[in-house]
Amino acid sequence: MNPDALKRIALLRAMDAEALTRLAAVLEARTFADSQRIFQEGDPGDAMYFIASGTVRIEKRTGATADAVKTLAVLEPGDYFGEMALFDQQPRSAAAVATGATELFRLSTTSFGVLHGSAGHAGLSVLFAMIRTAGERIRRLNAQVVVYDEIGKAIGEAKTLDELLDVVLRQLCRATLADWGLIVVRPQFADRLDVRATVNLALTPGQKDAIAGGQGFLMPARRETEGRLVADLDALEPYKSCGRLGFETAPLLVMPVVVEGQDLGLIALGARPPGTFDLNDLNLTRGVARQTAQAILNARHREEDQARARHGRQFVRF
């Protein structure tokens, strides 16, 4: 393998030329088709992988069937995964699945042992590079744990739906480094969008009217069944052709709030610096949107029960 190819991997760019050459000699290039599994949860841990191109989804079973899974992370070119196999050789704790055509560089435990034994400098360079980047992954995981924990508490403790949605939005903005956020909810018996929570937005009456009508970026965003990370609002169709609401920023993350086929609303996050959001932010927002959708549905059921109870009391008095 050409050592220059390894410079596409962020983890390896700080390595010197000799270490890269020795590492390239023991790496194996592999390609995977869209949705092809790289390894299954429970498989022997026998290698780590560097992503040269494409995207890899890390997922874990959440039920007895293989179809019940949760996405833990979405990794992009330059990332790596499966590194614990180099240390403990334990069965895989999660599965890895290619998203789109994907090229990986595979470092087996056997090859790593050879590398460490014959060229200790190269092996240590890989280890130190992994240690440098592990901190970022831990910080991201901690942020996600806090988000889910705070939202879980709010679902149990919030007295109103608006109070809950405010917690949801503030936690998402904090975890994703968004500069502004918006949650709109579609009323049960009306075809409009009501603003129910905002962060760092002072909306004018005209903007609220435009939002209620689903104008601007809200129009294509509501058709994104799996959400969308818009890296540049002015470069991606159909977003760049939409009218502007006046508060948009170029990076945009939109996520429909849907449950049981019901369109309940939308979460929108925006940031000023390019590249603020990544696929892991999209994945986190998708998980939070599922929680939010169920909370909205539960709130509606409670309102219906309360309305029936009031109606029953009125009927008895009459």
C-alpha positions as CSV (number, residue, x, y, z in Angstrom):
1,M,0.0,0.0,0.0
2,N,1.2,3.5,-0.8
3,P,2.0,5.3,2.5
4,D,0.6,8.6,1.0
5,A,-2.8,7.0,1.0
6,L,-2.7,6.9,4.8
7,K,-2.5,10.7,5.0
8,R,-6.3,10.7,4.4
9,I,-6.6,9.3,7.9
10,A,-6.7,12.2,10.4
11,L,-5.3,9.8,13.1
12,L,-2.2,9.1,11.1
13,R,-1.2,12.5,9.7
14,A,1.1,13.3,12.6
15,M,3.2,10.1,12.0
16,D,6.6,10.5,10.4
17,A,7.4,9.1,7.0
18,E,9.2,6.0,8.3
19,A,6.3,5.0,10.7
20,L,3.8,5.5,7.8
21,T,5.8,3.3,5.5
22,R,6.0,0.5,8.1
23,L,2.3,0.8,8.9
24,A,1.4,0.8,5.2
25,A,3.3,-2.5,4.8
26,V,0.9,-4.4,7.2
27,L,-2.4,-2.7,6.3
28,E,-5.0,-4.4,4.1
29,A,-7.3,-2.4,1.9
30,R,-11.0,-3.6,1.8
31,T,-14.1,-2.3,0.1
32,F,-17.7,-2.7,1.2
33,A,-21.0,-2.1,-0.6
34,D,-23.8,0.0,0.8
35,S,-25.5,-1.8,3.9
36,Q,-22.8,-4.5,3.9
37,R,-21.8,-5.5,7.4
38,I,-18.1,-5.2,8.2
39,F,-18.5,-7.2,11.4
40,Q,-21.4,-8.3,13.6
41,E,-22.0,-7.8,17.3
42,G,-20.5,-10.8,19.0
43,D,-17.9,-11.5,16.3
44,P,-14.3,-12.1,17.4
45,G,-12.4,-8.9,17.8
46,D,-9.5,-9.5,15.4
47,A,-8.8,-6.1,13.7
48,M,-9.3,-2.3,13.8
49,Y,-10.2,-0.3,10.7
50,F,-9.4,3.1,9.3
51,I,-12.0,4.8,7.0
52,A,-10.5,5.9,3.7
53,S,-13.8,6.8,2.0
54,G,-17.5,6.3,2.7
55,T,-19.3,6.2,6.0
56,V,-19.7,3.5,8.7
57,R,-22.6,3.2,11.1
58,I,-21.9,1.6,14.5
59,E,-25.1,0.0,15.9
60,K,-26.0,-2.2,18.8
61,R,-28.9,-4.6,19.3
62,T,-31.6,-3.3,21.6
63,G,-33.9,-6.4,21.6
64,A,-34.1,-10.1,21.0
65,T,-34.3,-9.7,17.2
66,A,-31.5,-8.5,14.9
67,D,-33.8,-5.8,13.5
68,A,-34.1,-4.0,16.8
69,V,-30.9,-1.9,16.8
70,K,-29.8,1.6,17.9
71,T,-27.2,3.6,16.0
72,L,-24.4,4.5,18.5
73,A,-22.2,6.5,16.1
74,V,-21.8,7.5,12.4
75,L,-18.2,7.6,11.3
76,E,-16.8,9.4,8.3
77,P,-13.6,9.4,6.2
78,G,-10.6,9.8,8.5
79,D,-12.2,8.1,11.4
80,Y,-11.3,4.7,12.9
81,F,-13.2,2.0,14.8
82,G,-12.8,-1.4,16.3
83,E,-9.5,-0.4,18.0
84,M,-10.3,-2.3,21.3
85,A,-9.6,-5.5,19.4
86,L,-5.9,-4.6,19.5
87,F,-5.9,-4.7,23.3
88,D,-8.4,-7.3,24.6
89,Q,-9.5,-9.6,21.7
90,Q,-13.0,-9.7,23.2
91,P,-16.1,-10.3,21.0
92,R,-17.4,-7.2,19.3
93,S,-19.7,-5.2,21.5
94,A,-21.5,-3.6,18.5
95,A,-21.8,-4.1,14.8
96,A,-20.3,-2.0,12.0
97,V,-22.2,-1.4,8.7
98,A,-21.1,0.4,5.6
99,T,-23.3,3.3,4.5
100,G,-22.6,3.8,0.8
101,A,-19.6,2.4,-1.0
102,T,-16.8,2.3,1.6
103,E,-13.1,1.7,1.5
104,L,-11.3,0.7,4.7
105,F,-7.8,0.0,5.8
106,R,-7.7,-3.1,8.1
107,L,-5.0,-3.6,10.8
108,S,-5.3,-7.1,12.2
109,T,-4.2,-7.9,15.7
110,T,-1.5,-10.2,14.2
111,S,-0.2,-7.4,12.0
112,F,-0.2,-5.0,14.9
113,G,1.8,-7.5,16.9
114,V,4.4,-7.8,14.1
115,L,4.5,-4.0,13.7
116,H,5.0,-3.4,17.4
117,G,7.6,-6.1,17.6
118,S,9.7,-5.3,14.6
119,A,9.1,-1.5,14.4
120,G,8.1,-0.4,17.9
121,H,8.2,3.3,16.9
122,A,5.5,2.8,14.3
123,G,3.3,0.8,16.7
124,L,3.6,3.4,19.5
125,S,2.8,6.1,17.0
126,V,-0.5,4.5,16.3
127,L,-1.2,4.0,20.0
128,F,-0.4,7.6,20.9
129,A,-2.5,8.9,18.0
130,M,-5.5,6.8,19.2
131,I,-5.0,8.2,22.8
132,R,-5.0,11.8,21.4
133,T,-8.4,11.3,19.7
134,A,-10.0,9.1,22.3
135,G,-10.6,12.2,24.5
136,E,-12.9,13.7,21.8
137,R,-15.0,10.5,21.6
138,I,-15.3,10.4,25.4
139,R,-16.4,14.1,25.5
140,R,-19.0,13.4,22.8
141,L,-20.3,10.3,24.7
142,N,-20.5,12.3,27.9
143,A,-22.5,15.0,26.2
144,Q,-25.0,12.5,24.7
145,V,-25.4,10.8,28.1
146,V,-26.2,14.2,29.7
147,V,-28.7,15.1,26.9
148,Y,-30.7,11.8,27.3
149,D,-30.5,12.0,31.1
150,E,-31.8,15.5,31.3
151,I,-34.5,14.9,28.8
152,G,-35.6,11.7,30.6
153,K,-35.9,13.7,33.8
154,A,-37.8,16.4,32.1
155,I,-40.3,13.9,30.6
156,G,-41.0,12.7,34.1
157,E,-41.0,16.1,35.9
158,A,-42.1,18.8,33.4
159,K,-45.5,20.2,34.3
160,T,-46.2,21.4,30.7
161,L,-45.3,20.4,27.2
162,D,-43.6,23.8,26.6
163,E,-41.4,23.3,29.7
164,L,-40.3,19.9,28.3
165,L,-39.6,21.2,24.8
166,D,-37.5,24.0,26.3
167,V,-35.3,21.4,28.1
168,V,-35.1,19.3,24.9
169,L,-34.0,22.3,22.8
170,R,-31.5,23.7,25.2
171,Q,-29.8,20.3,25.8
172,L,-29.6,19.7,22.0
173,C,-28.1,23.2,21.4
174,R,-25.5,22.6,24.1
175,A,-24.5,19.2,22.9
176,T,-24.3,20.1,19.2
177,L,-22.8,23.6,19.7
178,A,-25.8,25.1,17.8
179,D,-26.1,28.9,17.9
180,W,-29.8,28.8,17.7
181,G,-32.7,26.3,17.9
182,L,-36.3,26.0,17.1
183,I,-39.1,23.5,17.9
184,V,-42.4,23.8,16.0
185,V,-45.4,21.6,16.7
186,R,-48.3,20.8,14.4
187,P,-51.6,21.1,16.3
188,Q,-53.7,18.0,16.3
189,F,-56.6,19.4,14.3
190,A,-54.9,22.2,12.3
191,D,-52.6,22.4,9.3
192,R,-50.1,24.9,10.7
193,L,-46.9,25.0,12.7
194,D,-46.8,26.5,16.2
195,V,-43.5,27.8,17.7
196,R,-43.3,26.0,21.0
197,A,-39.6,26.5,22.0
198,T,-36.7,28.7,20.8
199,V,-33.1,29.3,21.8
200,N,-31.3,32.5,20.8
201,L,-34.1,33.6,18.5
202,A,-36.3,36.7,18.8
203,L,-39.0,36.0,16.2
204,T,-41.0,38.8,14.8
205,P,-44.8,38.4,14.2
206,G,-44.0,38.2,10.5
207,Q,-41.5,35.4,11.0
208,K,-44.0,33.5,13.2
209,D,-46.6,33.8,10.5
210,A,-44.2,32.5,7.9
211,I,-43.3,29.6,10.2
212,A,-46.9,28.8,10.9
213,G,-47.4,28.4,7.1
214,G,-44.4,26.1,6.8
215,Q,-42.4,28.6,4.6
216,G,-38.7,28.9,3.9
217,F,-36.5,25.9,4.8
218,L,-39.4,24.3,6.8
219,M,-41.0,23.3,3.5
220,P,-38.3,20.8,2.3
221,A,-37.3,20.0,5.9
222,R,-40.7,18.5,6.7
223,R,-40.2,16.0,3.8
224,E,-36.9,14.8,5.3
225,T,-38.1,11.6,6.9
226,E,-34.7,10.8,8.4
227,G,-33.6,14.4,9.0
228,R,-30.9,16.3,7.1
229,L,-27.6,17.8,7.9
230,V,-27.4,20.8,5.5
231,A,-23.7,21.8,5.4
232,D,-24.4,24.9,3.3
233,L,-28.0,26.2,3.0
234,D,-27.0,28.3,-0.1
235,A,-25.5,25.3,-1.9
236,L,-28.0,22.5,-1.5
237,E,-31.2,22.1,-3.4
238,P,-34.1,22.4,-2.6
239,Y,-33.0,24.5,0.4
240,K,-31.1,27.2,-1.6
241,S,-34.2,27.9,-3.7
242,C,-36.4,28.5,-0.6
243,G,-37.4,31.9,0.6
244,R,-35.5,33.0,3.7
245,L,-37.1,33.5,7.1
246,G,-34.4,35.9,8.2
247,F,-32.6,33.9,10.9
248,E,-31.1,31.0,9.0
249,T,-27.4,30.2,9.0
250,A,-25.5,28.2,6.4
251,P,-25.0,25.0,8.5
252,L,-28.4,23.7,9.4
253,L,-29.7,20.5,11.0
254,V,-33.4,19.6,10.6
255,M,-35.2,16.7,12.1
256,P,-39.0,15.9,11.8
257,V,-40.8,14.8,14.9
258,V,-42.8,11.8,13.9
259,V,-44.4,8.9,15.7
260,E,-46.8,6.2,14.5
261,G,-46.8,7.9,11.1
262,Q,-48.1,11.2,12.6
263,D,-46.3,14.4,11.6
264,L,-46.0,16.2,15.0
265,G,-43.5,18.9,14.2
266,L,-39.9,19.7,13.5
267,I,-36.6,20.4,15.3
268,A,-34.3,22.8,13.6
269,L,-30.7,23.8,14.7
270,G,-28.4,26.3,13.2
271,A,-24.8,27.4,13.6
272,R,-22.6,30.1,12.2
273,P,-19.2,28.4,11.8
274,P,-19.1,26.0,8.8
275,G,-18.7,22.4,9.8
276,T,-20.2,22.8,13.2
277,F,-22.5,19.8,12.8
278,D,-21.6,16.3,11.9
279,L,-23.4,13.0,11.3
280,N,-23.2,12.2,15.0
281,D,-25.1,15.4,15.8
282,L,-27.7,14.2,13.3
283,N,-27.9,10.8,15.0
284,L,-28.3,12.4,18.4
285,T,-31.0,14.7,17.2
286,R,-32.8,11.8,15.6
287,G,-32.9,9.9,18.9
288,V,-34.1,13.0,20.8
289,A,-36.8,13.6,18.2
290,R,-38.2,10.1,18.9
291,Q,-38.3,10.8,22.6
292,T,-39.9,14.2,21.9
293,A,-42.5,12.7,19.6
294,Q,-43.7,10.2,22.2
295,A,-43.8,13.0,24.8
296,I,-46.0,15.1,22.6
297,L,-48.3,12.1,21.9
298,N,-48.5,11.4,25.6
299,A,-49.3,15.0,26.4
300,R,-52.2,14.9,23.9
301,H,-53.6,11.8,25.4
302,R,-53.5,13.4,28.8
303,E,-55.3,16.5,27.4
304,E,-57.9,14.2,25.9
305,D,-58.4,12.3,29.1
306,Q,-58.8,15.6,31.1
307,A,-61.3,16.9,28.5
308,R,-63.4,13.8,28.8
309,A,-63.3,14.0,32.6
310,R,-64.4,17.6,32.5
311,H,-67.2,16.8,30.1
312,G,-68.3,13.9,32.4
313,R,-68.5,16.2,35.4
314,Q,-70.5,18.8,33.4
315,F,-72.9,16.1,32.3
316,V,-73.5,15.0,35.8
317,R,-74.2,18.5,37.1
318,F,-76.6,19.1,34.3
